Amino acid sequence: MSSTCSNVSREFDEPVAGTAATARTWLLLEQPGPWGAKALTSSHLDPALGRALEAAAQGSGVRIALIRRPGRHADRRTPATRRVYVAHTVPGNVWLYATTTDPERLLDLDFAALGRGEPESFATALGGRPHEGGPLALVCTNGKRDRCCALLGRPLAAELAASGVEGVWEVTHLGGHRFSPTVLVLPYGYAYGRAEAHTVKEVLHGAREGRIVVEGCRGGSAWERPGQAAELAVRRAVGEYAAEALSVVRTDGAAPRWEVTVAHGDGRRWLVEVARGASLPPRPESCGSALGSPARMDVVGVREVTLAALAG
């Protein structure tokens, strides 16, 4: 058996649902050149700025990641101004803004407001405007975090770019190395594991039309992991693929068992039982790590309920 964490996970058919990184809002900063394991403080970005950005985003619901164009990443001069995107992923208030700016100016942002889904500071402080292109496909390629991301992610990003797919970027870290290649699609914030070029193209086509592809989906980043698994289970159960149709409105309980309420925009509600299980037999969560039993989100039941029943 191959020793890479992604091959082991694939061979054991480890489920991907409920494994996406959690973030209501994503802030993406273009940073060419090489990246270290903790890219905000180990790239050609000023590490003092990286630490300040980490501190500013702490507890705000904003997750910061570095992006770069697919291809070779020679250690060359970095441009003074970079592309910056910010996306809010909560259904009912999904948006994607873009600008070009000096990275130092990101400290002028109101991170708490961005986390709440208010783009005004991005517009006023940085001149950000709604993104006019199609959805973004962010492929994790940071081999300093895990070699699978470089071995599998970089060829995927290069293939997508070479075939003319717009909106493709390499990104520093999406979590879940063992599901490489991993891809995040914005503005809706759904992540995918074990991605292939043809499936990413299908996902992007769906996103342009406001639809979610559930095959290979790890979950929507707007929700915590029990909610991610619950929302995907409802989508499969009722055949609902509209991107903003469902919301996780309540999560009761605590590990290892939750009851998640998923709401439809038309008023329907479902109670979804989610249990935390352990992936067996033991396997590495990332390349080079000790054997462990990664947590998995198992959907035990999906039940549609009336509002009267919920009130009772």
N, C-alpha and C positions, 0 to 999 in steps of 0.2 A: 504493500500500500504506500502511495506517495506520502511524504511527510508534510507537505504544505497544508496549512490549516483549511484552506478552501477545498482542496481535494478530499480531505477527510470528511468535512461537513457535507459535501455533495454525495460522497459514497454512503454516508449514513442517512441521507435524505432528510437532513435537519430542516424543519419548517422555518420559513423566513418571516411569516406574519407576526407582527408585534415586536419587531427588532429595530425599527427605525430610530435614528437620533431624534430627540425631542427639541423643538424650537417653534415658538409661534412666529418669530420673525428671523429671517436670515439676512446678514450683512456680509457682502462678498467684495473683497478688495483684490484687484489685480496686482499680482506680485510675481514678475518673471524671475527666471533663474532658479537655482536649487533651493530645496526646502529641507529643513531638519525635521526631527520627530515632532517637536512642538513648534509648528511653523511660525506662529506669530512672534516668537522670540528667537527663532533659529533659521532665519532666511536673510535676504538682503534688506528686509524692512528693519528700520531702526528698532533694536530690541526694547529701548525705553518706551517708544511709541507702542510697540506690541503689548508691553506690560500695562500701559495706561489704558489701552483699548480693552484688554481683558478685565481690568478693574471697573471700567465704565459700564461694561455689559453685564457684569455680575448681578444675578438676580432680576434682570430686566425682562427676561424672555427672549432676548436677542442672542443669537449665536453667530459668531464671526468666523469666517473661513477665508483663506486665500485662494485665488484662482489664477490660472495662466492658460494661454492658448496651447492646444495640443502640438506636440513636436519636440524637437531637441531643445534642451534648456542650458545653453552655454552660460558660463559665468561671465556675463558681460554687463555693460553699463545699464542701469535701470532708469527708465524715463521718469521725469519729475512728476508728471501727472498720470494717473491710472484710471482705468474703468472701475466704477463702483456700482453695485446693484444692492437694492434692499427689497425684500419681498415679505409680505405678511400672508400667512397661510390659513387663517381661521375662516371657515365657510361663512359666507354672508358679508365678508370684508376682505376678500382676496385682492391683492394688488402687487404690482412689480414696478419699481421706479429705477431709473438709471441716471448716471452722470459721469463726468470725468473731472477729477480733482486731485489736489495734493493730499496724500494720505494724512498729513498732520491735521487737516481740517475736519477729519472724522471725529475729533474730540469735541467739536462744536455741536454735535448731534445730541438731541434729547433721547437717550436710550430708553428711558422708561416709557416715553410716548410712543416710540417705535414698537416697543414690545406690546403696547396696548392696541396697536394697529392704526396709529395716527402718523401719516407721512409728512406732516407740515414742516417739521424741522429739517427733514431731508431736502425739501423743496426750497425753504427759505435760506438755510445755512449753506447748502452746497449747490443750489440751482438744479436740483433733481427734478426730473419730469417722468411721467408714465412711460414705461418702456414701449416702444412702438413696434418692435419685432415680435417674433414668435416666442414660444416657451424656451427656457434654458435647460440644457442637459449637463449636469455637473458629474463628472466621472472621477471617482477617487483614485489618485495615482501616486500617493505619497509612500514610496517604498521605504522611507526611513521609519514610518509607523509599522508597516508590515510589508514583506516582500511580495505578497500576493497582489497588493494594490498596484505595484509597479509591473509585475509580470503579466497580470491580466488586465488591469485598468488602462495602462498606457497604450497597448495595442488597440483596445476598444475605442478609446478617444481618437486615436490616429485614424482608425478605419472610418469612424463616423465623419470626421473632418474631411478626409480624402474623398468620401462619397458625396460631399456637398451639403451635409446636414448643417443647418445654421443653429447658432446658439450653443455650440458644444464648448465646454471649458473643462480643464483639469481642476480638481479641487483637493484641498489638503486632507480633510478627514471627515468621513461620514459615519465612522463606527462600523462594527461588524465585519472586520477583515475577512472572516471565514466565509462570508457570502460574496466575495469578490468575483467578478467586477461589480461594484456597487455604484448606483447612479441616483442622484436626486434631481427631480424635475420641478422647476418653478414656473409659474407662481403658486401652483396648488400644493407643493410641498410633499408629494408622495415619493417614497424611496423604493428602489428596486434592487434585488439581489440576483447574482448569477446571470447578469445581463448579457445579452448578445446584441449585435448591431441591428438585426432585423426587429427584435422586440423593442429596442429603444426607439427606433423609427416609428413603430406602431404606437408606443406610448406618447411620443411627441405629436403624432397626428391626432390622437385622441385629445390631448391637452389643448391643441389649437381649436378643437370643437367643443371644449368644455366637458370632456369625458375622461373617466379614470379606467385604466386597464388594471384588473385585479390579479392577473396571472403574474407571478413573480414579485408581487408587491409586498414590501416590508411594512408598510403602514404610512399614515399621514403624520408629518412631524408636529402638527398642531396639538396632538393628543399624547398623553402618557401611554406607555406600552400596553396596559390592559385595554385602554380605549382604542388603540390602533387595531388590535386583534378583533375587538368587538365590532368596530365599524366595518372592517373588511368582511366579517362573517355575515353581517346584515346585508351588505351589498351582494354577496353570493346568494344568500337565501332568497332575496326578493328580486334579484336581477336589476338593481339600481346602479347605474354607472355615471349619472350626472355628477360632475365634480363637486358642486356645492350643495347637493341635495341632503346630505346627512351631517349631523353634528353629534358629538359626545357631550351630553348635557349634565351628566351626573355619574360619579363613580363612588359606590359604597363598598365598605369592607376594607381589608388590608391583606397584604401577602400572607398566605399563598392563595387567597380566593377573593374575587371581587364580583359585584353585581353592577354592570355598566348599563346606563340608560342611553340609548341611541335614538335621536329624534330626526324625523323627516320634515322637510319644509312644508309638506302638506298636512302636518299635524299628527301623523302616525308615530307611535313609540314602540320600542322593543326593549325588553330586559335581556341582557346577555350575561350569562355566567362564564367567567374566565378564571382559570386556575393556573397557577405557576407550577410548571413541572420542571424536571431535570432531564437534560439530554443525555441519554445513555446509548452505548457504552461511553466511558470517559474519552474526551478528545481535547486537543488544544484550542483555546479560544483565539489565539493568534500564533503565528509562526514563532517557534522558540520558547513558547510558554509551557508551563507544566500542564499535565493532563488535568482536566476538570470536567464538570457537568454543567455546561452553560444553561441558564434559565431559559425556558420556553413558555410562551403564552398559549395555553390550550383552551379552546372554546368548548365549554361543556354543554351549553344549551342556548337557543335563541327563541324568545317567546314574544309575540306581538301582544301588546296590552292597550287597554283604553285609558284615556286620561282619568276617568272615574276610578278605575282600578288603582292607578298610581296614587290618586289623592287618598284613597282608602287605606 
